[in-house]
Amino acid sequence: MKTLITISVILLLAVDGFSKPPAENNKYNKWLTPSYFRGYNVLYIPPKTLQDFIDFRNYGGNLFSINLSGFLKEDPPYDTVIANIAATDQLVSYCRQSGVHYVMAVRSGPGAYDTYLESIGLTGESRIWNTGNTAEQQLYASMLKMIVNRYRDDTLFAGINLVIEPRPKVRSIQANTSERYKFFLESTYNIHMDQVYSFFVSEIRGVDENIPVILENFAYSTPELFPPYVIDDPYIIYSAHDYQPNEYTKSAVPFSMNYPGVYWNITFLTQVLYDSSFIANTIFGRVNDFQATTHKPVLIGEIGIQNPQNGGPEFLKDVLGTAVSRGWHFALWEWRGMRTGNEWSIEQFQEPTHAHWIQVLKLFKAPPVPGQITPENESIVNTLTPVFVWDSLTSFTTYDLVIANKTGLTVASFEDIPNARLTYSGPALSPGVYYKWKVRSKNPGGMDENESPWSQERGFRISTLLPVSNNNNEIPSDFRLLQNFPNPFNPTTLIKYELSKNTNVVIKIYDVSGRLVNEAINEYKQAGIYNLEFNASSLSSGVYYYKIITDYFTDTKKMILIK
């Protein structure tokens, strides 16, 4: 249902039942890694940008479930919908540019209406499941093959979800178990979902033998009506959606509902207490049983809350924590679907410290390794308090920074830096000494998996163009320009000068004919003792003069460059 912002969860476990997949299916093998995929669903509307996808990756997401409208119309003459293809291509392009995996989740097609529009009466009832409707089933299968064939060669294309929230006769069947629902579908309405699914899968296998196929169970994919039909194919992922408890997750008023709390439940058909135990053992109980007996992959496709609620962080912890602890993969709904107010959009929760989203990010992957900006590798830094700058990722990301000496011994470390820059404030650095720095990013989870790997180390040297340390902060008693050292030199030399007062300082370099060849410094300086490193690599061998000009003092000395 599209008015509910939801969480998509995917379970992938080792398959050791029938149809065990061979090891070379790289796409399916990713699903076999516990909790490998953690991400979001995404729609065309509102329009998304490449930056939305980059931001998603920077929050630690690595999977988008692209909810696409049919490439063919639902009704005769079943025209190709160019706009839907173009919109899907655009989202795929963003995935490719940002390096995010994606699955195709099909919302409509010949004989099948969007389940949300169907549920609120804006369309008729989907015909795709009706036995004997081979014409529309064949057209729908052709559309699925079109989608798979279009993206099959993309390594980021991780699977296809055949139908979002199938709901044949859902309002006509009074059933609170999958067995009852299946019985009524088959005996009363002559609907056999397993036959339709098997046909779709066999048709897809004619295009791609290895693409993972996601199947959802009936009645909006409710997990308490799990399991769905089991299809004998080596690369099937089974799916359910969860909206329980509806009063809590769908409330339009922020902070108006409580968790834990007493709400109506489909299994017991009465009011029950929803808490962590109930979510783990009842809401997901049938899913757990299916997992234990078949060892087949399972997707829980939608869970969430439309607005922040009392106990929301605990609710999210119980839902997502159950998923991650059992090796399930998850994808929240819907990435930046709403951009104002309190709705379920990552920057929008209006609560101190954004507790809802911090809870979500605890169970996300780590953000990317931040790109280092300054100091650049092997650069000269003209300050004893360098400013370290790296790529800014998200509003929730924090960073750790380590500075070490040339041998790798840590000089200073800084943790939980809130911004993508730090002005050094650790133990004193020394002019002329070589240092290395590295940085990593973190989600606010406090666990190892919330931390990115460290960046590569970048080296830098503190310039000698810096004040020399004075014991007891001694201020020189007079102005002086000292002889450069070494002299003669090639190509660098050190020019030392002393200032007894704060003043403007200009140091200029002249050749033997009196022509100005370099202005080494021109700035305001505090009283103190300074070393200026002059690099003459662009000059020819010969005699040169360096001249200091201050508000109180001038002097000139000779130096010799020998190459």
C-alpha positions in Angstrom: 0.0 0.0 0.0 1.5 3.3 -1.1 0.1 5.5 1.7 2.2 3.5 4.1 5.9 4.0 4.2 7.4 0.6 4.6 10.5 -1.5 5.1 11.6 -4.1 2.6 13.4 -7.1 4.2 15.1 -9.9 2.4 16.1 -13.2 4.0 18.8 -15.2 2.3 20.1 -18.4 3.8 22.2 -21.2 2.4 20.1 -23.4 0.2 20.4 -27.1 0.8 17.1 -28.4 -0.3 16.0 -29.2 -3.8 17.3 -27.3 -6.8 20.5 -26.2 -5.1 22.1 -23.5 -7.2 25.6 -23.9 -8.7 28.4 -21.7 -7.2 28.9 -19.7 -10.4 25.7 -17.7 -10.2 27.3 -14.5 -8.8 24.0 -12.6 -8.5 22.3 -15.2 -6.5 25.4 -15.8 -4.4 25.1 -12.3 -3.1 21.7 -13.1 -1.7 23.3 -16.1 0.1 25.5 -13.8 2.1 23.5 -13.1 5.3 22.2 -9.5 5.4 24.3 -8.5 2.4 21.6 -6.2 0.9 20.3 -3.4 3.1 18.5 -0.6 1.3 15.3 1.0 0.2 12.5 0.8 -2.3 12.2 3.6 -4.8 9.5 4.9 -7.1 9.6 7.3 -10.1 7.5 9.9 -8.2 8.5 12.3 -6.9 11.2 12.7 -9.4 14.6 11.4 -8.2 18.0 12.8 -9.0 21.5 11.3 -9.2 22.3 13.0 -5.9 19.4 11.2 -4.2 21.1 7.9 -5.2 24.6 9.1 -4.2 23.2 10.2 -0.8 21.5 6.8 -0.5 24.8 5.0 -1.0 26.5 7.4 1.5 23.9 6.4 4.1 25.1 2.8 3.8 22.5 1.5 1.4 23.5 -1.0 -1.3 20.1 -2.1 -2.8 17.2 -0.3 -4.5 14.0 -2.2 -5.2 12.8 -0.2 -8.2 9.0 -0.3 -8.2 8.1 0.0 -11.8 4.8 0.4 -13.5 4.2 -2.0 -16.4 6.0 -1.7 -19.7 2.7 -2.8 -21.2 -0.7 -1.5 -20.4 -3.1 -3.4 -18.2 -6.0 -3.5 -20.7 -6.4 -4.0 -24.5 -4.7 -3.2 -26.8 -1.9 -3.6 -24.2 0.2 -0.8 -25.7 3.9 -0.3 -24.8 4.2 2.5 -22.2 7.3 4.3 -23.3 7.2 6.7 -20.3 7.4 3.8 -17.9 10.4 2.3 -19.7 12.1 5.7 -19.8 11.5 6.3 -16.1 12.8 2.9 -15.2 15.9 3.4 -17.4 16.5 6.7 -15.5 16.5 5.0 -12.1 18.7 2.2 -13.4 21.1 4.8 -14.8 21.3 6.4 -11.3 22.0 3.0 -9.8 24.8 2.4 -12.2 26.4 5.8 -11.7 26.2 5.5 -7.9 27.2 1.8 -7.8 23.9 0.6 -6.1 22.4 -2.9 -6.8 18.8 -3.0 -7.8 15.9 -5.4 -8.2 12.9 -4.8 -10.5 9.6 -4.9 -8.6 6.7 -5.0 -11.1 3.6 -3.2 -10.0 1.3 -3.7 -13.0 1.0 -5.2 -16.5 -1.5 -6.9 -18.8 -4.3 -8.1 -16.7 -2.7 -6.9 -13.4 -3.5 -3.5 -11.9 -1.4 -1.7 -9.3 -2.4 -3.3 -6.0 -2.8 0.0 -4.2 -5.0 1.5 -6.9 -7.0 -1.7 -6.9 -7.4 -1.7 -3.1 -8.9 1.8 -3.0 -11.3 1.1 -5.9 -9.6 3.2 -8.6 -9.3 0.1 -10.9 -11.1 -3.2 -11.4 -9.9 -6.5 -10.0 -6.7 -7.9 -11.5 -7.5 -10.8 -13.9 -3.9 -12.2 -14.1 -4.6 -15.0 -11.7 -7.8 -16.3 -13.3 -7.4 -19.9 -14.6 -7.9 -20.0 -18.3 -6.7 -16.4 -18.8 -3.8 -17.6 -20.9 -3.8 -14.6 -23.3 -3.1 -12.0 -20.6 -0.8 -14.3 -18.7 1.3 -14.8 -21.9 1.4 -11.0 -22.4 2.4 -10.4 -18.8 5.2 -13.1 -19.2 6.3 -11.4 -22.4 6.6 -8.1 -20.5 8.7 -9.8 -17.7 11.0 -11.2 -20.4 11.3 -7.7 -21.9 12.4 -6.3 -18.5 14.9 -9.1 -17.8 16.3 -9.0 -21.3 16.7 -5.2 -21.1 18.9 -5.3 -17.9 20.2 -8.8 -17.8 23.9 -7.9 -18.6 24.1 -5.4 -15.8 26.0 -6.9 -12.8 24.1 -4.6 -10.5 20.7 -6.1 -11.6 20.1 -8.4 -8.7 16.7 -9.9 -9.4 13.1 -9.4 -10.6 10.0 -9.4 -8.4 7.2 -10.7 -10.6 4.1 -9.1 -9.0 3.9 -6.6 -6.1 1.4 -7.7 -3.4 -0.8 -10.1 -5.3 -4.3 -10.0 -3.9 -6.7 -12.4 -5.8 -10.2 -12.2 -4.2 -8.7 -10.9 -0.9 -11.8 -9.1 0.2 -14.0 -12.1 -0.6 -12.1 -14.7 1.5 -12.4 -14.9 5.2 -9.2 -16.6 6.1 -6.5 -16.0 8.7 -4.2 -18.8 7.6 -2.4 -19.5 4.4 -4.0 -23.0 4.3 -7.5 -21.6 4.4 -6.7 -18.8 1.9 -5.2 -21.3 -0.5 -8.2 -23.7 -0.1 -10.7 -21.0 -1.0 -8.7 -19.7 -3.9 -8.5 -23.1 -5.5 -11.8 -24.7 -4.5 -14.1 -21.7 -4.8 -12.5 -19.5 -7.4 -10.4 -22.0 -9.4 -7.3 -19.8 -8.9 -4.0 -21.6 -8.8 -1.2 -19.1 -8.2 1.5 -21.8 -8.3 0.6 -22.6 -11.9 0.8 -18.9 -12.9 4.0 -18.4 -11.1 5.5 -21.5 -12.6 4.6 -20.3 -16.1 6.1 -16.9 -15.5 9.3 -18.4 -14.1 9.7 -20.8 -17.0 9.2 -18.0 -19.5 11.9 -15.9 -17.8 14.3 -18.9 -17.8 14.1 -18.8 -21.6 15.7 -15.3 -21.4 18.0 -15.7 -18.4 18.8 -19.0 -16.7 20.4 -17.3 -13.6 18.5 -14.2 -12.7 17.0 -14.4 -9.1 13.2 -14.4 -9.2 11.2 -13.0 -6.2 7.8 -14.4 -5.5 5.3 -12.7 -3.1 2.6 -14.6 -1.2 -1.1 -13.7 -1.5 -3.3 -11.2 0.3 -0.9 -8.2 0.2 2.0 -10.6 1.0 1.0 -10.7 4.7 3.7 -12.7 6.6 1.1 -14.3 8.8 -0.4 -15.9 5.7 3.0 -17.3 4.8 4.2 -19.5 3.1 3.3 -18.9 -0.5 3.4 -21.6 -3.1 6.8 -23.3 -3.5 8.2 -23.3 -7.1 10.8 -25.8 -8.1 13.5 -23.4 -9.5 17.1 -23.0 -8.2 17.0 -19.2 -7.9 13.7 -18.3 -6.2 13.5 -15.8 -3.3 10.2 -15.9 -1.4 8.5 -12.7 -0.3 6.1 -11.3 2.3 5.0 -7.8 3.4 4.1 -6.6 6.8 2.0 -3.7 8.0 1.3 -4.9 11.5 -0.1 -3.3 13.6 -1.9 -1.1 11.1 -3.2 1.4 13.7 0.4 2.1 14.7 2.2 2.0 11.3 -0.5 3.9 9.3 -1.4 6.6 11.8 -1.4 10.0 10.0 -0.7 11.9 13.3 2.9 11.8 14.5 3.5 10.6 18.1 -0.1 9.6 18.6 0.4 5.8 19.0 2.4 3.8 21.4 4.8 0.8 21.1 4.6 -1.7 22.7 0.9 -1.5 22.6 -2.4 -3.4 22.2 -3.7 -3.7 18.6 -5.8 -5.9 16.4 -4.1 -9.0 14.9 -5.0 -11.2 11.9 -3.8 -14.5 13.5 -5.8 -14.2 16.7 -8.6 -12.0 15.2 -8.6 -10.0 18.4 -6.6 -7.3 20.3 -3.1 -8.4 21.4 0.0 -6.9 22.8 2.6 -6.1 20.1 6.1 -6.2 21.5 9.5 -7.6 20.5 8.5 -11.2 21.2 5.2 -11.0 19.3 6.9 -9.5 16.3 9.6 -12.1 16.2 7.5 -15.2 17.0 4.0 -14.4 15.6 4.3 -11.7 12.9 7.4 -13.5 11.5 6.6 -17.0 12.9 5.3 -18.5 9.6 8.3 -17.1 7.8 10.6 -18.7 10.4 8.9 -22.0 10.0 9.2 -21.9 6.2 12.9 -21.0 6.5 13.6 -23.9 8.9 11.8 -26.5 6.8 12.8 -25.5 3.3 16.0 -23.5 3.7 14.8 -21.4 0.9 15.5 -17.6 0.5 12.8 -15.4 1.8 12.0 -11.7 1.2 9.9 -9.6 3.6 9.0 -6.8 1.2 7.5 -4.0 3.2 7.4 -3.0 6.8 7.4 0.5 8.4 5.7 3.5 9.9 4.1 6.4 8.0 5.0 8.9 10.7 7.3 8.9 13.8 5.5 7.4 16.8 6.0 6.9 20.5 8.3 3.9 20.8 9.2 4.2 17.1 13.0 3.5 17.6 12.2 0.4 19.7 9.7 -0.8 17.1 12.3 -0.3 14.3 14.9 -2.1 16.4 12.5 -5.1 16.9 11.7 -5.2 13.2 15.1 -4.6 11.7 16.9 -6.3 14.5 14.9 -9.5 13.8 15.8 -9.2 10.1 19.5 -8.7 10.6 19.8 -11.3 13.4 18.3 -13.9 11.1 20.5 -13.1 8.1 17.7 -11.3 6.3 18.4 -8.5 3.9 16.2 -5.4 4.1 15.2 -2.3 2.0 13.1 0.4 3.6 10.2 2.1 1.7 10.5 4.7 0.1 13.6 6.6 -0.5 12.8 10.3 -0.3 9.2 9.6 -1.2 8.1 12.6 0.9 10.3 15.6 1.4 8.3 17.8 3.9 6.8 17.4 7.3 7.3 14.4 9.6 6.8 11.7 7.0 9.1 8.7 6.6 12.0 10.4 4.9 15.4 10.2 6.3 16.1 13.8 6.9 12.5 14.7 8.1 11.9 13.0 11.4 11.1 15.8 13.8 12.5 14.4 17.0 15.5 15.3 19.2 18.6 13.5 17.9 16.5 11.9 15.1 16.2 8.8 17.2 14.1 6.9 14.7 16.7 7.2 11.9 19.7 6.6 14.2 18.1 3.3 15.0 17.7 2.5 11.3 21.3 3.5 10.6 22.6 1.2 13.3 21.5 -1.7 11.1 22.7 -0.3 7.8 25.9 -1.0 6.1 28.8 1.3 6.8 29.0 4.5 4.7 31.7 4.6 2.0 35.3 5.4 2.7 35.5 9.2 2.6 37.6 10.7 -0.1 40.5 12.7 1.2 40.9 16.3 0.0 43.6 18.1 2.0 46.4 17.8 2.9 47.2 16.3 -0.5 49.5 13.3 -0.7 53.2 14.3 -0.3 52.4 17.9 0.1 54.1 20.6 2.1 51.8 22.1 4.9 52.6 25.6 5.9 51.1 25.5 9.4 51.6 23.7 12.7 47.8 23.3 12.9 46.8 21.8 9.5 43.2 21.6 8.4 42.2 18.1 7.4 39.3 18.0 4.8 37.6 15.0 3.3 34.3 14.3 1.4 31.2 15.1 3.3 28.8 12.2 3.2 25.5 12.7 5.2 24.0 14.7 8.0 24.3 11.6 10.3 27.8 10.5 9.4 30.7 11.0 11.8 34.3 10.4 11.2 37.5 9.1 12.9 40.9 10.6 12.0 44.4 9.3 12.8 47.7 11.2 12.3 50.9 9.1 12.5 54.7 9.7 12.1 56.8 8.3 9.3 57.2 5.0 11.1 53.5 4.5 11.6 53.4 5.5 15.3 50.2 7.3 16.2 50.8 11.0 17.0 47.1 11.9 17.5 43.7 10.4 16.9 40.2 12.0 16.9 36.9 10.2 17.1 33.3 11.0 16.2 34.1 14.2 14.3 30.7 15.6 13.3 31.9 17.4 10.1 34.1 16.6 7.2 37.0 18.8 8.4 39.2 19.1 11.4 41.6 21.8 12.5 44.5 20.0 14.2 44.6 20.4 18.0 46.7 17.5 19.2 50.3 17.2 20.4 52.6 19.8 18.7 53.8 19.0 15.2 57.3 19.8 14.2 58.6 21.8 11.2 60.3 19.7 8.6 58.8 16.4 9.9 56.9 13.9 7.7 53.5 12.7 8.9 50.7 10.5 7.5 46.9 10.8 8.0 43.9 8.6 7.3 40.1 8.9 7.9 37.1 6.6 8.1 33.3 7.2 8.2 30.7 5.9 10.7 27.0 5.5 11.1 25.8 6.2 14.6 25.5 2.6 15.6 28.5 2.0 17.7 29.2 -1.4 16.1 32.1 -2.5 14.0 29.9 -3.0 10.9 28.8 0.7 11.2 32.4 1.7 10.4 33.9 2.0 7.0 37.4 0.7 6.3 40.2 3.3 6.8 41.2 5.4 3.8 44.7 5.0 2.4 47.3 7.0 4.3 48.4 10.3 2.8 51.8 11.7 3.6 52.6 15.4 4.2 55.5 17.4 5.6 55.3 20.4 7.9 57.0 23.3 6.2 59.9 25.1 7.7 58.1 28.3 6.8 56.9 28.4 10.3 57.5 30.0 13.7 60.3 28.3 15.6 59.3 27.3 19.1 60.7 29.7 21.8 61.3 28.5 25.3 58.9 30.2 27.7 57.3 31.9 24.6 60.3 34.3 24.4 59.8 37.3 22.2 63.0 38.5 20.4 64.3 41.8 21.8 65.0 43.2 18.3 64.4 42.7 14.6 66.9 40.6 12.8 67.5 39.0 9.4 69.9 36.1 9.6 72.1 34.4 7.0 70.4 31.7 5.0 71.4 28.1 5.6 72.8 26.2 3.9 74.7 28.7 1.8 75.6 27.9 -1.0 72.4 25.9 -1.6 70.6 23.7 -4.2 67.7 24.2 -4.6 66.2 25.0 -1.1 67.6 27.1 1.8 66.3 28.3 5.1 65.9 32.1 5.8 65.6 32.9 9.5 64.2 36.2 10.7 63.2 37.6 14.1 60.4 40.0 14.9 60.2 41.9 18.2 56.8 43.4 17.4 53.7 42.4 15.4 54.2 43.7 11.9 53.7 43.3 8.1 56.5 41.3 6.6 57.7 41.2 3.0 60.7 39.2 1.8 61.8 39.6 -1.8 64.5 37.9 -3.8 66.6 39.8 -6.4 69.2 38.6 -8.9 72.6 40.2 -9.1 71.4 42.8 -11.5 68.7 44.0 -9.0 65.8 42.4 -10.9 63.0 41.0 -8.6 62.7 37.3 -9.2 60.5 36.2 -6.3 58.3 37.6 -3.5 58.7 34.8 -0.9 56.3 36.2 1.7 54.0 39.2 2.1 51.7 38.9 5.1 51.1 40.1 8.7 53.1 38.3 11.4 53.0 38.0 15.1 56.2 38.8 17.1 58.4 35.7 17.1 61.2 33.7 15.4 60.5 32.4 11.9 62.0 30.1 9.4 61.2 30.7 5.7 62.0 27.8 3.3 62.9 29.2 -0.1 62.9 26.9 -3.2 65.0 28.2 -6.1 64.4 25.3 -8.4 63.1 27.7 -11.1 66.2 29.9 -10.9 69.6 29.6 -12.5 72.9 29.2 -10.6 74.3 32.5 -9.4 74.3 35.2 -6.7 71.0 36.4 -5.3 70.0 38.9 -2.6 67.1 38.5 -0.2 65.6 41.6 1.5 63.2 41.9 4.4 60.9 44.9 4.7 58.8 45.4 7.9 57.0 48.4 9.5 60.0 48.9 11.7 63.1 47.4 9.9 64.7 46.5 6.6 67.8 44.5 5.8 69.4 42.7 2.8 71.7 39.6 2.7 73.5 37.7 -0.1 73.1 34.0 -1.0 74.5 31.7 -3.6 72.7 29.1 -5.7 74.8 26.4 -7.2 73.2 23.7 -9.4 
